[in-house]
Amino acid sequence: MNGEQAYLNLGKHILENGNKKGDRTNTGTYSIFGHQMRFDLSDGFPLLTTKKVPFRLIASELLWFIKGDTNIRYLLENNNNIWNEWAFEGWINSNEYSGPDMQDFGIRSQQDEAFNKSYQQQMELFKEKILQDDEFAHKFGDLGSVYGKQWRQWKTSQDETIDQLKEVIESIRNNPDSRRHIVSAWNPEDIPNMALPPCHTLFQFYVADGKLSCQLYQRSADVFLGVPFNIASYALLTYLIAHECNLEVGEFIHTLGDAHIYSNHVEQIKTQLSREIRPFPQLKINQEKGSIFDFELTDFEIIDYHPHPAIKAPIAV
C-alpha cells in the first residue's frame, strides 16, 4: 500500500469510527487507540502530496532537536513559528507580562476578531523580544526539558548526562544487529519541567540487508496537523543516520497511541481525503557532510514535489 494511502485510510477510519472525547485543550476530538502505518522509503521521501507540507519547517525543527536546543530563538531565526504558542503562554502567565488579557488565547483567538488582532500584536512583540533580548530569550524562550534535551543530555540519577543520539549512532555502526538502538524522549522525572510532554516518545532503529529502518511510538497524534510533520521528520532523521552509517534507507514505521482528529479539523481532513495522491518527492542530501551534527538547512533539497495546495487549520494549544 502506498504510504500516503495508509495515512488517508487512517483519517477516514477515525472520521467513521472515532470515539468522541474531550481533551486538554477543550477543543474536542474524534479518537482511536492503537494504529500503525508503514512507509517504504525507497518509494520516495514521504512528504504528503494531498496537501502541501512545509519541509523547511520540518527540517529546521529536526535540526533543533539534533542540536539539543530547547530555546525557540533558533527556530525564530529560521522563520519557524511552530513552537511559539507554548513559550508565549509562559510569558503571558508571568508576573512580567503587562499587556491585555490573553487567558484562553488559543480558543478565543479563533473566535473573536478583535481579540485575534490583539493576540497577533502581542505575539509579534514576544517574537521580537526573543530575537533581540538575550535575557528575555533565556527566561521565556526556553521550553524546558523537551526533545532536544532528552535526546542529547538525558540527566541521570548520578548527575551525569547521556547523549542518546550519539550513542545510538555508535551502536548502529558497531553492533548493527543489536535490539537496543533506542532513543527515548519520555523522562517521567522531567515531565513537569516541559512546556509540552513529548508526543513522539520513543524511536528504535533496525538494520537488515544494508538498510536502516526506524519505528516511532507516538503516544498522542494530531492526525491532520501533526502527523504529516512527524512522518517527514523521522523519515529525514532515518535518512541522515543511514547516511552517516553508510547504509541505505529501509522503512519508517509509525505506531500511534491516541490517534485523533480535532473537532475543528474535520472539514479540512474531508477536503484532503477528496484529493488524488501524487508521487512522493525525492530527498537530496549534501554528500560532503558526514555527521548528522554538521548539517544545516541548506544541505537538504526536496526534488519533484508537486502537492495539492496547503489546507489551513487552527492549532490546539
C-alpha angles and dihedrals in degrees: 000000000000109000093234091051088055089055093048091048088055092053091048092047093052093048091051101037109016122128116239106241139170119233145194093272095051089233098113128230146212103230145183128184123229124014138156134204128185127208121193101214091202086070090067138279108314100237104143117247101194086078131012111264116197105238093185091062092047093049096046091049091050092049087050089055092045092052089055090238121153100176119097092219091090090051093049090049085059093045092251114144102170096110098039099101095060093051092041090055090057091055098047090049093051129096089244094064113097103165131104120309109282099175113144086011094157093064101029093052088061095051108035119058095199091048090047091055091050090046092052091049092052091046092052090050090049093051092048091052092048091053098043107030116064095192093048091047091050092050102040107016096065117093097197126239097347129146101306092050093051095044095049108018111029106174116227129207087254089060092250126126131235121209096210095179094051092045094050091052090052089048092052090049098046104029107022095169093058118122091211102078090126136142119188126197094180106096107165093201092056099044093096089054095055126094086217124008109239115276093190096053110172138009132190133195128216128193123204134148091001092302131117119219129184132204121196125197110206116189095195124026126189093202100197103040108016108034097062087055092047093050093052094040096055092040088055091048089051091051092050096048092044088052092052093046095046093245134130120241120261124175137333110215116195115199116187132198111187103014110187146169115213114236090242092054098057098097091044094054090045087057090050092049090056093060129094119247117243129198117283116252126242126251119224117197127194101257092200091071114082106179125057087223090066100054123113131186092265090062093072131071129180112211129199097004109161107166132167114258121290119267115218122220134165119258117235111228 
